[in-house]
Amino acid sequence: MLKKITLFFLWVCASTFGQCFDGFQIGSYHVVSIKSNGTLWGWGESDAGNLGNTNSINSSSFQIGSSTDWLKVSAGPYNTFIIKNNGTLWAMGDGRYGLLGNGSTTTINPTLQQIGTASNWQKISASSEMTIGLKTDGTIWGWGQNDEYEMGNNTCCANQLTPIQIGTDNHWVDVETSLGASVFVLKNDGTIWGWGLNLAGLLGNSTVMARSVPTQLNADTDWASIHVGAAHILALKTDGTLWSWGGGEYGQTGDNFPSSYYRDTPTQVGTDTWSKVFAGWKVSFGIKPDGTLWAWGLNDVGQLGIGNTTNQFTPVQVGTDTDWVDVVSGGAGNDQFTIATKSDGTVWAWGDNQVGQYGNGTVGNPVYVPTQMTGLCATLSTDEFQQENVFTMYPNPAKDVVTLQYDLTINNATVAIFDVTGRLIQNVALNSFSGTNELHVSSYPAGVYLVLVKQGEAVVFSSKLVVE
């Protein structure tokens, strides 16, 4: 059963900071975010034009363009994708192999450009080789390199320069890519699927080199979210337990197995429950329901924030604070860095800062413990954090009545419930920003349903509901 989580946010004084950031997205060396007024901002490295310029160092946060209608942003290693309120997709930065989906393979693209004409994009996940997108109708699309079956359509090996649909299913609710050529998607029935290169056992069955079409990775049907690093996966189940597999040579899988152990099967990480996790370049982070922050994996430049440079093979607590709400990590090799947010809106960073990744005007050597970034503030955290904590359904599984508790940043949202065939079962209007609503499900046939919270055509929350 999903736990009911109540969070209290202290909004930072606008006269001190102005508009705050709605979470952070990190590429290899750049950070992007959307402020609560709909403007787009970034800092860090931008050699490929991923921040709208070609500067190697941008040490202070700056506004990108003048538009005020940005909804969601996603950072690839050296590019940036942004979805507007109207559902259109825009991009800039590294376009090798067709990574931007604009019909070109030009590497440096410092100008924001619309990708196609579709107006129903929901999420983008980009790697160094391909880009995968999820639309609000539950379909998935791909573009970029296809030498390891990244397009999931049983073809190889020509680059795909514009988005094409992958398969025909329309029940996907989340998508994540590894840093390389592996793709993972979550279905509304709680199953995990994948295709592309089977690096480090990411796609199961270590004797298989690649999977050419979307393939179910295991028999479990209670996966709630997936989080993919360079070559390892963290996955949360609906009961809050954490599982991992893939490359674990530096401890990033948190299982304490030997470095040479081949991890192609999900293994539980400890016995605790978690409210949020993040997988980065050979590092992992998790936040527990009590607000404590934990880290494990590679720690050569202090990217774990535990005050030293020792790798950790099981989760270790970062400090003693109990008010963490979000954490993201970027970089590669010995240039990794981490940014985290507390419930009072303060922003903290640690690890490498050679190209201004902290966004506070500094460039220099790494720090090994969380350090507050003066001048930066956050409102709510990332879209995923909003999904996990700002809209709650309980009980789940359910038999008769499900309570919907919500505290959204939008008004006049609607809740749409679909069965596994994609048929709309019920529409419920939420006529206020926050409150509770009861969903009567006694007449529903037993099974799994997809719940979408929408503002117009934009999906702001998605989850699985099990009716017994």
SEDREN-608346 format. One record per residue (C-alpha): x, y, z; residue in one letter; residue number from 0. Coordinates in steps of 0.5 Angstrom, whole numbers, plus 500, padded with zeros to 3 digits. Layout:
// residues N
+-----+-----+-----+------+-----+
!   X !   Y !   Z ! code ! pos !
+-----+-----+-----+------+-----+
!   X !   Y !   Z !    A ! NUM !
...
+-----+-----+-----+------+-----+
//
This chain:
// residues 468
+-----+-----+-----+------+-----+
!   X !   Y !   Z ! code ! pos !
+-----+-----+-----+------+-----+
! 500 ! 500 ! 500 !    M !   0 !
! 503 ! 507 ! 498 !    L !   1 !
! 504 ! 511 ! 504 !    K !   2 !
! 501 ! 518 ! 506 !    K !   3 !
! 506 ! 523 ! 506 !    I !   4 !
! 505 ! 530 ! 508 !    T !   5 !
! 510 ! 536 ! 507 !    L !   6 !
! 510 ! 543 ! 509 !    F !   7 !
! 514 ! 548 ! 505 !    F !   8 !
! 516 ! 554 ! 507 !    L !   9 !
! 516 ! 559 ! 501 !    W !  10 !
! 522 ! 563 ! 501 !    V !  11 !
! 521 ! 571 ! 501 !    C !  12 !
! 520 ! 573 ! 494 !    A !  13 !
! 523 ! 580 ! 496 !    S !  14 !
! 530 ! 576 ! 498 !    T !  15 !
! 530 ! 571 ! 492 !    F !  16 !
! 525 ! 573 ! 487 !    G !  17 !
! 522 ! 567 ! 483 !    Q !  18 !
! 525 ! 561 ! 485 !    C !  19 !
! 526 ! 554 ! 481 !    F !  20 !
! 522 ! 548 ! 481 !    D !  21 !
! 527 ! 543 ! 481 !    G !  22 !
! 533 ! 542 ! 478 !    F !  23 !
! 535 ! 538 ! 471 !    Q !  24 !
! 543 ! 536 ! 470 !    I !  25 !
! 546 ! 534 ! 464 !    G !  26 !
! 554 ! 532 ! 464 !    S !  27 !
! 556 ! 539 ! 466 !    Y !  28 !
! 550 ! 544 ! 466 !    H !  29 !
! 544 ! 545 ! 470 !    V !  30 !
! 537 ! 547 ! 467 !    V !  31 !
! 531 ! 549 ! 471 !    S !  32 !
! 524 ! 553 ! 470 !    I !  33 !
! 522 ! 558 ! 475 !    K !  34 !
! 515 ! 559 ! 478 !    S !  35 !
! 514 ! 564 ! 473 !    N !  36 !
! 515 ! 560 ! 467 !    G !  37 !
! 522 ! 562 ! 465 !    T !  38 !
! 528 ! 558 ! 463 !    L !  39 !
! 534 ! 558 ! 467 !    W !  40 !
! 541 ! 555 ! 466 !    G !  41 !
! 548 ! 555 ! 468 !    W !  42 !
! 555 ! 551 ! 468 !    G !  43 !
! 558 ! 548 ! 461 !    E !  44 !
! 555 ! 550 ! 454 !    S !  45 !
! 560 ! 548 ! 449 !    D !  46 !
! 555 ! 545 ! 445 !    A !  47 !
! 550 ! 550 ! 446 !    G !  48 !
! 546 ! 547 ! 451 !    N !  49 !
! 545 ! 553 ! 455 !    L !  50 !
! 543 ! 558 ! 449 !    G !  51 !
! 551 ! 560 ! 448 !    N !  52 !
! 557 ! 556 ! 447 !    T !  53 !
! 561 ! 558 ! 453 !    N !  54 !
! 565 ! 553 ! 457 !    S !  55 !
! 564 ! 556 ! 464 !    I !  56 !
! 557 ! 560 ! 466 !    N !  57 !
! 558 ! 560 ! 473 !    S !  58 !
! 552 ! 564 ! 475 !    S !  59 !
! 545 ! 562 ! 473 !    S !  60 !
! 542 ! 566 ! 468 !    F !  61 !
! 535 ! 567 ! 464 !    Q !  62 !
! 535 ! 563 ! 457 !    I !  63 !
! 531 ! 567 ! 452 !    G !  64 !
! 525 ! 571 ! 454 !    S !  65 !
! 519 ! 566 ! 454 !    S !  66 !
! 515 ! 565 ! 460 !    T !  67 !
! 511 ! 559 ! 458 !    D !  68 !
! 515 ! 553 ! 459 !    W !  69 !
! 513 ! 547 ! 463 !    L !  70 !
! 518 ! 542 ! 464 !    K !  71 !
! 525 ! 541 ! 462 !    V !  72 !
! 530 ! 535 ! 461 !    S !  73 !
! 537 ! 535 ! 461 !    A !  74 !
! 541 ! 530 ! 456 !    G !  75 !
! 549 ! 530 ! 457 !    P !  76 !
! 550 ! 536 ! 452 !    Y !  77 !
! 543 ! 538 ! 450 !    N !  78 !
! 537 ! 541 ! 453 !    T !  79 !
! 529 ! 539 ! 452 !    F !  80 !
! 524 ! 543 ! 454 !    I !  81 !
! 516 ! 542 ! 454 !    I !  82 !
! 512 ! 548 ! 453 !    K !  83 !
! 505 ! 549 ! 457 !    N !  84 !
! 502 ! 548 ! 450 !    N !  85 !
! 505 ! 541 ! 449 !    G !  86 !
! 510 ! 543 ! 444 !    T !  87 !
! 517 ! 540 ! 444 !    L !  88 !
! 524 ! 545 ! 444 !    W !  89 !
! 531 ! 543 ! 444 !    A !  90 !
! 538 ! 546 ! 444 !    M !  91 !
! 545 ! 543 ! 444 !    G !  92 !
! 548 ! 537 ! 442 !    D !  93 !
! 545 ! 534 ! 435 !    G !  94 !
! 550 ! 529 ! 433 !    R !  95 !
! 547 ! 522 ! 431 !    Y !  96 !
! 540 ! 526 ! 430 !    G !  97 !
! 540 ! 527 ! 438 !    L !  98 !
! 535 ! 533 ! 437 !    L !  99 !
! 530 ! 530 ! 433 !    G ! 100 !
! 531 ! 536 ! 428 !    N ! 101 !
! 533 ! 532 ! 422 !    G ! 102 !
! 540 ! 534 ! 423 !    S ! 103 !
! 546 ! 532 ! 425 !    T ! 104 !
! 550 ! 538 ! 427 !    T ! 105 !
! 553 ! 538 ! 433 !    T ! 106 !
! 553 ! 545 ! 436 !    I ! 107 !
! 546 ! 548 ! 436 !    N ! 108 !
! 546 ! 554 ! 441 !    P ! 109 !
! 539 ! 557 ! 438 !    T ! 110 !
! 532 ! 554 ! 441 !    L ! 111 !
! 528 ! 550 ! 436 !    Q ! 112 !
! 522 ! 547 ! 436 !    Q ! 113 !
! 522 ! 539 ! 434 !    I ! 114 !
! 516 ! 537 ! 430 !    G ! 115 !
! 509 ! 540 ! 431 !    T ! 116 !
! 506 ! 535 ! 436 !    A ! 117 !
! 503 ! 538 ! 442 !    S ! 118 !
! 502 ! 532 ! 447 !    N ! 119 !
! 509 ! 531 ! 449 !    W ! 120 !
! 510 ! 529 ! 457 !    Q ! 121 !
! 517 ! 527 ! 458 !    K ! 122 !
! 524 ! 527 ! 455 !    I ! 123 !
! 530 ! 522 ! 457 !    S ! 124 !
! 536 ! 523 ! 453 !    A ! 125 !
! 543 ! 519 ! 453 !    S ! 126 !
! 549 ! 521 ! 449 !    S ! 127 !
! 547 ! 516 ! 443 !    E ! 128 !
! 539 ! 517 ! 443 !    M ! 129 !
! 533 ! 521 ! 445 !    T ! 130 !
! 526 ! 518 ! 448 !    I ! 131 !
! 520 ! 521 ! 449 !    G ! 132 !
! 513 ! 520 ! 452 !    L ! 133 !
! 507 ! 523 ! 450 !    K ! 134 !
! 501 ! 524 ! 454 !    T ! 135 !
! 497 ! 519 ! 450 !    D ! 136 !
! 502 ! 514 ! 453 !    G ! 137 !
! 506 ! 512 ! 446 !    T ! 138 !
! 513 ! 513 ! 446 !    I ! 139 !
! 518 ! 516 ! 441 !    W ! 140 !
! 525 ! 515 ! 439 !    G ! 141 !
! 531 ! 519 ! 435 !    W ! 142 !
! 538 ! 519 ! 435 !    G ! 143 !
! 543 ! 513 ! 434 !    Q ! 144 !
! 540 ! 506 ! 432 !    N ! 145 !
! 547 ! 502 ! 432 !    D ! 146 !
! 544 ! 498 ! 438 !    E ! 147 !
! 537 ! 497 ! 437 !    Y ! 148 !
! 536 ! 504 ! 441 !    E ! 149 !
! 529 ! 505 ! 436 !    M ! 150 !
! 526 ! 499 ! 439 !    G ! 151 !
! 523 ! 497 ! 432 !    N ! 152 !
! 528 ! 491 ! 430 !    N ! 153 !
! 532 ! 495 ! 426 !    T ! 154 !
! 539 ! 497 ! 425 !    C ! 155 !
! 543 ! 501 ! 424 !    C ! 156 !
! 542 ! 508 ! 421 !    A ! 157 !
! 541 ! 514 ! 425 !    N ! 158 !
! 534 ! 516 ! 426 !    Q ! 159 !
! 534 ! 524 ! 425 !    L ! 160 !
! 526 ! 525 ! 427 !    T ! 161 !
! 522 ! 522 ! 432 !    P ! 162 !
! 519 ! 516 ! 430 !    I ! 163 !
! 514 ! 512 ! 435 !    Q ! 164 !
! 517 ! 505 ! 438 !    I ! 165 !
! 512 ! 500 ! 438 !    G ! 166 !
! 504 ! 501 ! 438 !    T ! 167 !
! 503 ! 500 ! 445 !    D ! 168 !
! 500 ! 506 ! 449 !    N ! 169 !
! 500 ! 504 ! 456 !    H ! 170 !
! 507 ! 507 ! 458 !    W ! 171 !
! 507 ! 512 ! 464 !    V ! 172 !
! 515 ! 513 ! 465 !    D ! 173 !
! 521 ! 513 ! 461 !    V ! 174 !
! 529 ! 513 ! 463 !    E ! 175 !
! 535 ! 512 ! 459 !    T ! 176 !
! 542 ! 510 ! 461 !    S ! 177 !
! 548 ! 514 ! 459 !    L ! 178 !
! 549 ! 510 ! 453 !    G ! 179 !
! 544 ! 506 ! 449 !    A ! 180 !
! 539 ! 502 ! 453 !    S ! 181 !
! 532 ! 504 ! 454 !    V ! 182 !
! 527 ! 503 ! 460 !    F ! 183 !
! 520 ! 504 ! 460 !    V ! 184 !
! 514 ! 503 ! 466 !    L ! 185 !
! 508 ! 501 ! 464 !    K ! 186 !
! 501 ! 502 ! 467 !    N ! 187 !
! 501 ! 495 ! 470 !    D ! 188 !
! 507 ! 496 ! 474 !    G ! 189 !
! 512 ! 492 ! 469 !    T ! 190 !
! 518 ! 494 ! 467 !    I ! 191 !
! 521 ! 494 ! 460 !    W ! 192 !
! 527 ! 495 ! 456 !    G ! 193 !
! 531 ! 495 ! 449 !    W ! 194 !
! 538 ! 497 ! 446 !    G ! 195 !
! 545 ! 495 ! 449 !    L ! 196 !
! 545 ! 490 ! 455 !    N ! 197 !
! 550 ! 493 ! 458 !    L ! 198 !
! 552 ! 490 ! 465 !    A ! 199 !
! 546 ! 486 ! 465 !    G ! 200 !
! 541 ! 492 ! 465 !    L ! 201 !
! 536 ! 488 ! 461 !    L ! 202 !
! 537 ! 482 ! 464 !    G ! 203 !
! 540 ! 475 ! 462 !    N ! 204 !
! 547 ! 477 ! 461 !    S ! 205 !
! 548 ! 472 ! 455 !    T ! 206 !
! 544 ! 477 ! 451 !    V ! 207 !
! 548 ! 483 ! 448 !    M ! 208 !
! 542 ! 487 ! 446 !    A ! 209 !
! 534 ! 487 ! 445 !    R ! 210 !
! 531 ! 489 ! 439 !    S ! 211 !
! 524 ! 491 ! 441 !    V ! 212 !
! 521 ! 493 ! 448 !    P ! 213 !
! 522 ! 487 ! 452 !    T ! 214 !
! 519 ! 485 ! 459 !    Q ! 215 !
! 525 ! 485 ! 464 !    L ! 216 !
! 522 ! 481 ! 470 !    N ! 217 !
! 515 ! 478 ! 472 !    A ! 218 !
! 514 ! 483 ! 478 !    D ! 219 !
! 508 ! 488 ! 477 !    T ! 220 !
! 509 ! 492 ! 483 !    D ! 221 !
! 514 ! 497 ! 480 !    W ! 222 !
! 512 ! 505 ! 482 !    A ! 223 !
! 518 ! 508 ! 479 !    S ! 224 !
! 525 ! 507 ! 475 !    I ! 225 !
! 531 ! 511 ! 476 !    H ! 226 !
! 537 ! 510 ! 471 !    V ! 227 !
! 544 ! 512 ! 472 !    G ! 228 !
! 550 ! 511 ! 467 !    A ! 229 !
! 549 ! 503 ! 467 !    A ! 230 !
! 545 ! 502 ! 473 !    H ! 231 !
! 538 ! 502 ! 475 !    I ! 232 !
! 534 ! 504 ! 482 !    L ! 233 !
! 527 ! 502 ! 482 !    A ! 234 !
! 522 ! 503 ! 487 !    L ! 235 !
! 516 ! 498 ! 488 !    K ! 236 !
! 509 ! 501 ! 491 !    T ! 237 !
! 511 ! 499 ! 498 !    D ! 238 !
! 517 ! 503 ! 498 !    G ! 239 !
! 522 ! 498 ! 498 !    T ! 240 !
! 528 ! 500 ! 493 !    L ! 241 !
! 531 ! 495 ! 488 !    W ! 242 !
! 537 ! 495 ! 484 !    S ! 243 !
! 541 ! 492 ! 478 !    W ! 244 !
! 547 ! 493 ! 473 !    G ! 245 !
! 554 ! 496 ! 474 !    G ! 246 !
! 556 ! 496 ! 481 !    G ! 247 !
! 563 ! 496 ! 481 !    E ! 248 !
! 564 ! 502 ! 485 !    Y ! 249 !
! 558 ! 501 ! 490 !    G ! 250 !
! 552 ! 504 ! 486 !    Q ! 251 !
! 548 ! 499 ! 486 !    T ! 252 !
! 548 ! 499 ! 494 !    G ! 253 !
! 548 ! 491 ! 495 !    D ! 254 !
! 555 ! 490 ! 498 !    N ! 255 !
! 556 ! 485 ! 493 !    F ! 256 !
! 564 ! 484 ! 490 !    P ! 257 !
! 565 ! 489 ! 485 !    S ! 258 !
! 566 ! 483 ! 480 !    S ! 259 !
! 559 ! 480 ! 481 !    Y ! 260 !
! 554 ! 481 ! 475 !    Y ! 261 !
! 548 ! 484 ! 477 !    R ! 262 !
! 542 ! 482 ! 472 !    D ! 263 !
! 537 ! 481 ! 477 !    T ! 264 !
! 533 ! 486 ! 481 !    P ! 265 !
! 536 ! 486 ! 488 !    T ! 266 !
! 533 ! 489 ! 494 !    Q ! 267 !
! 537 ! 495 ! 497 !    V ! 268 !
! 537 ! 494 ! 505 !    G ! 269 !
! 530 ! 493 ! 508 !    T ! 270 !
! 528 ! 500 ! 509 !    D ! 271 !
! 523 ! 504 ! 505 !    T ! 272 !
! 524 ! 510 ! 501 !    W ! 273 !
! 520 ! 516 ! 498 !    S ! 274 !
! 525 ! 518 ! 493 !    K ! 275 !
! 531 ! 516 ! 489 !    V ! 276 !
! 536 ! 518 ! 484 !    F ! 277 !
! 541 ! 514 ! 480 !    A ! 278 !
! 547 ! 518 ! 477 !    G ! 279 !
! 554 ! 517 ! 474 !    W ! 280 !
! 556 ! 511 ! 478 !    K ! 281 !
! 553 ! 514 ! 484 !    V ! 282 !
! 546 ! 513 ! 488 !    S ! 283 !
! 542 ! 517 ! 493 !    F ! 284 !
! 536 ! 516 ! 496 !    G ! 285 !
! 531 ! 520 ! 501 !    I ! 286 !
! 527 ! 516 ! 506 !    K ! 287 !
! 520 ! 518 ! 509 !    P ! 288 !
! 523 ! 521 ! 515 !    D ! 289 !
! 527 ! 526 ! 511 !    G ! 290 !
! 534 ! 524 ! 511 !    T ! 291 !
! 539 ! 523 ! 505 !    L ! 292 !
! 543 ! 517 ! 504 !    W ! 293 !
! 548 ! 516 ! 498 !    A ! 294 !
! 553 ! 510 ! 496 !    W ! 295 !
! 557 ! 509 ! 490 !    G ! 296 !
! 563 ! 513 ! 487 !    L ! 297 !
! 566 ! 518 ! 491 !    N ! 298 !
! 573 ! 520 ! 488 !    D ! 299 !
! 571 ! 528 ! 489 !    V ! 300 !
! 566 ! 528 ! 495 !    G ! 301 !
! 560 ! 527 ! 490 !    Q ! 302 !
! 557 ! 523 ! 496 !    L ! 303 !
! 557 ! 529 ! 501 !    G ! 304 !
! 559 ! 525 ! 507 !    I ! 305 !
! 566 ! 529 ! 508 !    G ! 306 !
! 571 ! 524 ! 505 !    N ! 307 !
! 573 ! 521 ! 498 !    T ! 308 !
! 571 ! 514 ! 500 !    T ! 309 !
! 567 ! 509 ! 496 !    N ! 310 !
! 561 ! 507 ! 499 !    Q ! 311 !
! 558 ! 500 ! 497 !    F ! 312 !
! 552 ! 501 ! 502 !    T ! 313 !
! 547 ! 507 ! 503 !    P ! 314 !
! 551 ! 512 ! 508 !    V ! 315 !
! 547 ! 518 ! 511 !    Q ! 316 !
! 549 ! 525 ! 509 !    V ! 317 !
! 550 ! 529 ! 515 !    G ! 318 !
! 544 ! 529 ! 520 !    T ! 319 !
! 539 ! 533 ! 517 !    D ! 320 !
! 532 ! 531 ! 516 !    T ! 321 !
! 529 ! 536 ! 512 !    D ! 322 !
! 531 ! 534 ! 505 !    W ! 323 !
! 526 ! 533 ! 499 !    V ! 324 !
! 530 ! 533 ! 493 !    D ! 325 !
! 537 ! 531 ! 490 !    V ! 326 !
! 540 ! 530 ! 483 !    V ! 327 !
! 547 ! 529 ! 481 !    S ! 328 !
! 551 ! 530 ! 474 !    G ! 329 !
! 558 ! 530 ! 471 !    G ! 330 !
! 562 ! 524 ! 469 !    A ! 331 !
! 569 ! 521 ! 471 !    G ! 332 !
! 572 ! 525 ! 476 !    N ! 333 !
! 568 ! 531 ! 475 !    D ! 334 !
! 561 ! 529 ! 479 !    Q ! 335 !
! 557 ! 534 ! 483 !    F ! 336 !
! 551 ! 534 ! 487 !    T ! 337 !
! 545 ! 539 ! 488 !    I ! 338 !
! 540 ! 538 ! 493 !    A ! 339 !
! 534 ! 542 ! 496 !    T ! 340 !
! 531 ! 542 ! 503 !    K ! 341 !
! 524 ! 543 ! 505 !    S ! 342 !
! 525 ! 551 ! 507 !    D ! 343 !
! 527 ! 552 ! 499 !    G ! 344 !
! 534 ! 552 ! 501 !    T ! 345 !
! 539 ! 549 ! 495 !    V ! 346 !
! 545 ! 546 ! 497 !    W ! 347 !
! 551 ! 543 ! 493 !    A ! 348 !
! 557 ! 539 ! 493 !    W ! 349 !
! 563 ! 535 ! 489 !    G ! 350 !
! 566 ! 538 ! 483 !    D ! 351 !
! 565 ! 546 ! 481 !    N ! 352 !
! 570 ! 547 ! 475 !    Q ! 353 !
! 565 ! 550 ! 470 !    V ! 354 !
! 561 ! 553 ! 475 !    G ! 355 !
! 556 ! 547 ! 476 !    Q ! 356 !
! 554 ! 550 ! 483 !    Y ! 357 !
! 550 ! 556 ! 480 !    G ! 358 !
! 552 ! 561 ! 485 !    N ! 359 !
! 558 ! 565 ! 481 !    G ! 360 !
! 564 ! 561 ! 484 !    T ! 361 !
! 568 ! 556 ! 480 !    V ! 362 !
! 574 ! 552 ! 484 !    G ! 363 !
! 575 ! 546 ! 487 !    N ! 364 !
! 570 ! 541 ! 490 !    P ! 365 !
! 567 ! 541 ! 497 !    V ! 366 !
! 566 ! 535 ! 500 !    Y ! 367 !
! 559 ! 536 ! 505 !    V ! 368 !
! 553 ! 540 ! 503 !    P ! 369 !
! 554 ! 547 ! 502 !    T ! 370 !
! 548 ! 552 ! 502 !    Q ! 371 !
! 548 ! 556 ! 495 !    M ! 372 !
! 547 ! 563 ! 497 !    T ! 373 !
! 542 ! 566 ! 492 !    G ! 374 !
! 539 ! 560 ! 489 !    L ! 375 !
! 532 ! 558 ! 492 !    C ! 376 !
! 527 ! 552 ! 490 !    A ! 377 !
! 520 ! 552 ! 491 !    T ! 378 !
! 517 ! 545 ! 490 !    L ! 379 !
! 522 ! 540 ! 487 !    S ! 380 !
! 522 ! 536 ! 480 !    T ! 381 !
! 516 ! 533 ! 477 !    D ! 382 !
! 518 ! 526 ! 480 !    E ! 383 !
! 518 ! 529 ! 487 !    F ! 384 !
! 511 ! 533 ! 485 !    Q ! 385 !
! 508 ! 526 ! 483 !    Q ! 386 !
! 511 ! 522 ! 489 !    E ! 387 !
! 508 ! 527 ! 494 !    N ! 388 !
! 504 ! 532 ! 492 !    V ! 389 !
! 498 ! 528 ! 490 !    F ! 390 !
! 497 ! 522 ! 494 !    T ! 391 !
! 492 ! 516 ! 493 !    M ! 392 !
! 490 ! 511 ! 499 !    Y ! 393 !
! 489 ! 506 ! 500 !    P ! 394 !
! 492 ! 503 ! 494 !    N ! 395 !
! 490 ! 497 ! 493 !    P ! 396 !
! 483 ! 499 ! 494 !    A ! 397 !
! 476 ! 495 ! 494 !    K ! 398 !
! 471 ! 501 ! 495 !    D ! 399 !
! 473 ! 508 ! 496 !    V ! 400 !
! 480 ! 511 ! 494 !    V ! 401 !
! 481 ! 518 ! 497 !    T ! 402 !
! 485 ! 523 ! 493 !    L ! 403 !
! 489 ! 528 ! 497 !    Q ! 404 !
! 492 ! 533 ! 493 !    Y ! 405 !
! 496 ! 540 ! 494 !    D ! 406 !
! 498 ! 542 ! 487 !    L ! 407 !
! 500 ! 548 ! 483 !    T ! 408 !
! 495 ! 549 ! 478 !    I ! 409 !
! 487 ! 550 ! 479 !    N ! 410 !
! 482 ! 546 ! 475 !    N ! 411 !
! 485 ! 540 ! 474 !    A ! 412 !
! 482 ! 533 ! 472 !    T ! 413 !
! 483 ! 526 ! 474 !    V ! 414 !
! 482 ! 521 ! 468 !    A ! 415 !
! 482 ! 514 ! 470 !    I ! 416 !
! 484 ! 509 ! 464 !    F ! 417 !
! 483 ! 501 ! 464 !    D ! 418 !
! 489 ! 497 ! 461 !    V ! 419 !
! 486 ! 497 ! 454 !    T ! 420 !
! 486 ! 505 ! 454 !    G ! 421 !
! 479 ! 506 ! 455 !    R ! 422 !
! 477 ! 512 ! 459 !    L ! 423 !
! 473 ! 509 ! 465 !    I ! 424 !
! 472 ! 516 ! 469 !    Q ! 425 !
! 473 ! 523 ! 469 !    N ! 426 !
! 474 ! 527 ! 476 !    V ! 427 !
! 474 ! 535 ! 476 !    A ! 428 !
! 479 ! 538 ! 482 !    L ! 429 !
! 476 ! 545 ! 483 !    N ! 430 !
! 481 ! 547 ! 487 !    S ! 431 !
! 488 ! 547 ! 488 !    F ! 432 !
! 488 ! 543 ! 494 !    S ! 433 !
! 484 ! 538 ! 498 !    G ! 434 !
! 481 ! 531 ! 498 !    T ! 435 !
! 476 ! 528 ! 493 !    N ! 436 !
! 473 ! 521 ! 494 !    E ! 437 !
! 473 ! 516 ! 488 !    L ! 438 !
! 468 ! 510 ! 488 !    H ! 439 !
! 471 ! 504 ! 485 !    V ! 440 !
! 467 ! 498 ! 488 !    S ! 441 !
! 464 ! 498 ! 481 !    S ! 442 !
! 471 ! 497 ! 477 !    Y ! 443 !
! 473 ! 490 ! 475 !    P ! 444 !
! 479 ! 488 ! 479 !    A ! 445 !
! 485 ! 490 ! 476 !    G ! 446 !
! 490 ! 495 ! 474 !    V ! 447 !
! 488 ! 502 ! 472 !    Y ! 448 !
! 492 ! 508 ! 470 !    L ! 449 !
! 491 ! 515 ! 474 !    V ! 450 !
! 493 ! 521 ! 470 !    L ! 451 !
! 492 ! 528 ! 473 !    V ! 452 !
! 492 ! 533 ! 467 !    K ! 453 !
! 491 ! 541 ! 466 !    Q ! 454 !
! 488 ! 541 ! 459 !    G ! 455 !
! 492 ! 536 ! 455 !    E ! 456 !
! 499 ! 537 ! 460 !    A ! 457 !
! 500 ! 531 ! 464 !    V ! 458 !
! 502 ! 533 ! 471 !    V ! 459 !
! 502 ! 526 ! 475 !    F ! 460 !
! 501 ! 519 ! 473 !    S ! 461 !
! 500 ! 513 ! 477 !    S ! 462 !
! 498 ! 506 ! 478 !    K ! 463 !
! 491 ! 504 ! 482 !    L ! 464 !
! 490 ! 497 ! 483 !    V ! 465 !
! 483 ! 495 ! 485 !    V ! 466 !
! 482 ! 488 ! 488 !    E ! 467 !
+-----+-----+-----+------+-----+
//
